[in-house]
């Protein structure tokens, strides 16, 4: 019985963390979309898989990630444009607050 309770609790904590990561990604994607839409005549694509790989939960409970995107200006070749994003969850709020969103001058390139 104790093993069952342990595995159930572990599973629930993992699910909560996964849900928070998903909410954090969505908040960061909204910020990235807002920043990228400022480039008139351009289209963009978010690399959700590479962004998800970069998610890190900090000791203070904040979640940070590198939002990987590709911007195509006026039909030209896509250029990687990345952002560093950090969110914080507040008690009583389902959605996190974006507390830091920064353009990264050097993209990973890969």
C-alpha positions as protocol buffer text, in pm:
chain_id: "A"
residue {
  index: 1
  type: UNK
  ca { x: 0 y: 0 z: 0 }
}
residue {
  index: 2
  type: UNK
  ca { x: 282 y: 242 z: 84 }
}
residue {
  index: 3
  type: UNK
  ca { x: 445 y: 180 z: -253 }
}
residue {
  index: 4
  type: UNK
  ca { x: 116 y: 255 z: -427 }
}
residue {
  index: 5
  type: UNK
  ca { x: 76 y: 585 z: -240 }
}
residue {
  index: 6
  type: UNK
  ca { x: 438 y: 678 z: -318 }
}
residue {
  index: 7
  type: UNK
  ca { x: 398 y: 607 z: -691 }
}
residue {
  index: 8
  type: UNK
  ca { x: 63 y: 786 z: -702 }
}
residue {
  index: 9
  type: UNK
  ca { x: 211 y: 1095 z: -533 }
}
residue {
  index: 10
  type: UNK
  ca { x: 514 y: 1087 z: -763 }
}
residue {
  index: 11
  type: UNK
  ca { x: 289 y: 1059 z: -1067 }
}
residue {
  index: 12
  type: UNK
  ca { x: 72 y: 1350 z: -956 }
}
residue {
  index: 13
  type: UNK
  ca { x: 374 y: 1572 z: -891 }
}
residue {
  index: 14
  type: UNK
  ca { x: 513 y: 1486 z: -1234 }
}
residue {
  index: 15
  type: UNK
  ca { x: 180 y: 1566 z: -1396 }
}
residue {
  index: 16
  type: UNK
  ca { x: 164 y: 1900 z: -1215 }
}
residue {
  index: 17
  type: UNK
  ca { x: 515 y: 1986 z: -1330 }
}
residue {
  index: 18
  type: UNK
  ca { x: 426 y: 1891 z: -1684 }
}
residue {
  index: 19
  type: UNK
  ca { x: 115 y: 2110 z: -1669 }
}
residue {
  index: 20
  type: UNK
  ca { x: 319 y: 2402 z: -1540 }
}
residue {
  index: 21
  type: UNK
  ca { x: 577 y: 2355 z: -1815 }
}
residue {
  index: 22
  type: UNK
  ca { x: 299 y: 2359 z: -2076 }
}
residue {
  index: 23
  type: UNK
  ca { x: 147 y: 2676 z: -1927 }
}
residue {
  index: 24
  type: UNK
  ca { x: 494 y: 2835 z: -1912 }
}
residue {
  index: 25
  type: UNK
  ca { x: 556 y: 2751 z: -2277 }
}
residue {
  index: 26
  type: UNK
  ca { x: 224 y: 2900 z: -2383 }
}
residue {
  index: 27
  type: UNK
  ca { x: 296 y: 3225 z: -2196 }
}
residue {
  index: 28
  type: UNK
  ca { x: 640 y: 3248 z: -2359 }
}
residue {
  index: 29
  type: UNK
  ca { x: 498 y: 3166 z: -2703 }
}
residue {
  index: 30
  type: UNK
  ca { x: 249 y: 3453 z: -2671 }
}
residue {
  index: 31
  type: UNK
  ca { x: 537 y: 3689 z: -2591 }
}
residue {
  index: 32
  type: UNK
  ca { x: 741 y: 3558 z: -2885 }
}
residue {
  index: 33
  type: UNK
  ca { x: 448 y: 3588 z: -3125 }
}
residue {
  index: 34
  type: UNK
  ca { x: 389 y: 3944 z: -3012 }
}
residue {
  index: 35
  type: UNK
  ca { x: 756 y: 4032 z: -3067 }
}
residue {
  index: 36
  type: UNK
  ca { x: 779 y: 3857 z: -3404 }
}
residue {
  index: 37
  type: UNK
  ca { x: 458 y: 4007 z: -3541 }
}
residue {
  index: 38
  type: UNK
  ca { x: 616 y: 4352 z: -3520 }
}
residue {
  index: 39
  type: UNK
  ca { x: 817 y: 4264 z: -3832 }
}
residue {
  index: 40
  type: UNK
  ca { x: 572 y: 4366 z: -4103 }
}
residue {
  index: 41
  type: UNK
  ca { x: 591 y: 4162 z: -4421 }
}
residue {
  index: 42
  type: UNK
  ca { x: 740 y: 3869 z: -4230 }
}
residue {
  index: 43
  type: UNK
  ca { x: 623 y: 3525 z: -4128 }
}
residue {
  index: 44
  type: UNK
  ca { x: 755 y: 3315 z: -3843 }
}
residue {
  index: 45
  type: UNK
  ca { x: 754 y: 2964 z: -3705 }
}
residue {
  index: 46
  type: UNK
  ca { x: 814 y: 2851 z: -3347 }
}
residue {
  index: 47
  type: UNK
  ca { x: 1023 y: 2538 z: -3291 }
}
residue {
  index: 48
  type: UNK
  ca { x: 819 y: 2393 z: -3008 }
}
residue {
  index: 49
  type: UNK
  ca { x: 1025 y: 2074 z: -2974 }
}
residue {
  index: 50
  type: UNK
  ca { x: 1359 y: 2255 z: -2931 }
}
residue {
  index: 51
  type: UNK
  ca { x: 1196 y: 2504 z: -2695 }
}
residue {
  index: 52
  type: UNK
  ca { x: 1055 y: 2222 z: -2481 }
}
residue {
  index: 53
  type: UNK
  ca { x: 1401 y: 2064 z: -2457 }
}
residue {
  index: 54
  type: UNK
  ca { x: 1540 y: 2385 z: -2306 }
}
residue {
  index: 55
  type: UNK
  ca { x: 1291 y: 2417 z: -2016 }
}
residue {
  index: 56
  type: UNK
  ca { x: 1454 y: 2448 z: -1676 }
}
residue {
  index: 57
  type: UNK
  ca { x: 1290 y: 2490 z: -1336 }
}
residue {
  index: 58
  type: UNK
  ca { x: 1495 y: 2705 z: -1100 }
}
residue {
  index: 59
  type: UNK
  ca { x: 1532 y: 2665 z: -723 }
}
residue {
  index: 60
  type: UNK
  ca { x: 1311 y: 2972 z: -670 }
}
residue {
  index: 61
  type: UNK
  ca { x: 1024 y: 2804 z: -861 }
}
residue {
  index: 62
  type: UNK
  ca { x: 1058 y: 3014 z: -1176 }
}
residue {
  index: 63
  type: UNK
  ca { x: 1069 y: 2837 z: -1511 }
}
residue {
  index: 64
  type: UNK
  ca { x: 1293 y: 2951 z: -1792 }
}
residue {
  index: 65
  type: UNK
  ca { x: 1344 y: 2845 z: -2150 }
}
residue {
  index: 66
  type: UNK
  ca { x: 1492 y: 2941 z: -2483 }
}
residue {
  index: 67
  type: UNK
  ca { x: 1214 y: 3008 z: -2734 }
}
residue {
  index: 68
  type: UNK
  ca { x: 1350 y: 2900 z: -3071 }
}
residue {
  index: 69
  type: UNK
  ca { x: 1189 y: 3065 z: -3373 }
}
residue {
  index: 70
  type: UNK
  ca { x: 1252 y: 3121 z: -3742 }
}
residue {
  index: 71
  type: UNK
  ca { x: 1166 y: 3451 z: -3905 }
}
residue {
  index: 72
  type: UNK
  ca { x: 1125 y: 3479 z: -4281 }
}
residue {
  index: 73
  type: UNK
  ca { x: 1139 y: 3840 z: -4402 }
}
residue {
  index: 74
  type: UNK
  ca { x: 968 y: 3926 z: -4730 }
}
residue {
  index: 75
  type: UNK
  ca { x: 980 y: 3566 z: -4856 }
}
residue {
  index: 76
  type: UNK
  ca { x: 1356 y: 3529 z: -4800 }
}
residue {
  index: 77
  type: UNK
  ca { x: 1541 y: 3249 z: -4627 }
}
residue {
  index: 78
  type: UNK
  ca { x: 1437 y: 3181 z: -4267 }
}
residue {
  index: 79
  type: UNK
  ca { x: 1662 y: 3323 z: -3997 }
}
residue {
  index: 80
  type: UNK
  ca { x: 1675 y: 3176 z: -3650 }
}
residue {
  index: 81
  type: UNK
  ca { x: 1568 y: 3427 z: -3389 }
}
residue {
  index: 82
  type: UNK
  ca { x: 1571 y: 3312 z: -3026 }
}
residue {
  index: 83
  type: UNK
  ca { x: 1443 y: 3459 z: -2701 }
}
residue {
  index: 84
  type: UNK
  ca { x: 1516 y: 3387 z: -2336 }
}
residue {
  index: 85
  type: UNK
  ca { x: 1192 y: 3369 z: -2140 }
}
residue {
  index: 86
  type: UNK
  ca { x: 1132 y: 3333 z: -1767 }
}
residue {
  index: 87
  type: UNK
  ca { x: 796 y: 3292 z: -1595 }
}
residue {
  index: 88
  type: UNK
  ca { x: 669 y: 3283 z: -1239 }
}
residue {
  index: 89
  type: UNK
  ca { x: 349 y: 3126 z: -1109 }
}
residue {
  index: 90
  type: UNK
  ca { x: 150 y: 3314 z: -847 }
}
residue {
  index: 91
  type: UNK
  ca { x: -82 y: 3145 z: -601 }
}
residue {
  index: 92
  type: UNK
  ca { x: -441 y: 3153 z: -721 }
}
residue {
  index: 93
  type: UNK
  ca { x: -351 y: 3216 z: -1088 }
}
residue {
  index: 94
  type: UNK
  ca { x: -364 y: 2940 z: -1349 }
}
residue {
  index: 95
  type: UNK
  ca { x: -146 y: 3129 z: -1595 }
}
residue {
  index: 96
  type: UNK
  ca { x: 210 y: 3237 z: -1511 }
}
residue {
  index: 97
  type: UNK
  ca { x: 346 y: 3588 z: -1541 }
}
residue {
  index: 98
  type: UNK
  ca { x: 628 y: 3645 z: -1789 }
}
residue {
  index: 99
  type: UNK
  ca { x: 889 y: 3820 z: -1574 }
}
residue {
  index: 100
  type: UNK
  ca { x: 1171 y: 3829 z: -1829 }
}
residue {
  index: 101
  type: UNK
  ca { x: 1168 y: 3813 z: -2208 }
}
residue {
  index: 102
  type: UNK
  ca { x: 1488 y: 3896 z: -2392 }
}
residue {
  index: 103
  type: UNK
  ca { x: 1601 y: 3878 z: -2754 }
}
residue {
  index: 104
  type: UNK
  ca { x: 1914 y: 3664 z: -2788 }
}
residue {
  index: 105
  type: UNK
  ca { x: 2162 y: 3808 z: -3038 }
}
residue {
  index: 106
  type: UNK
  ca { x: 2327 y: 3475 z: -3113 }
}
residue {
  index: 107
  type: UNK
  ca { x: 2100 y: 3186 z: -3205 }
}
residue {
  index: 108
  type: UNK
  ca { x: 2205 y: 2826 z: -3135 }
}
residue {
  index: 109
  type: UNK
  ca { x: 2220 y: 2766 z: -3508 }
}
residue {
  index: 110
  type: UNK
  ca { x: 2109 y: 2411 z: -3507 }
}
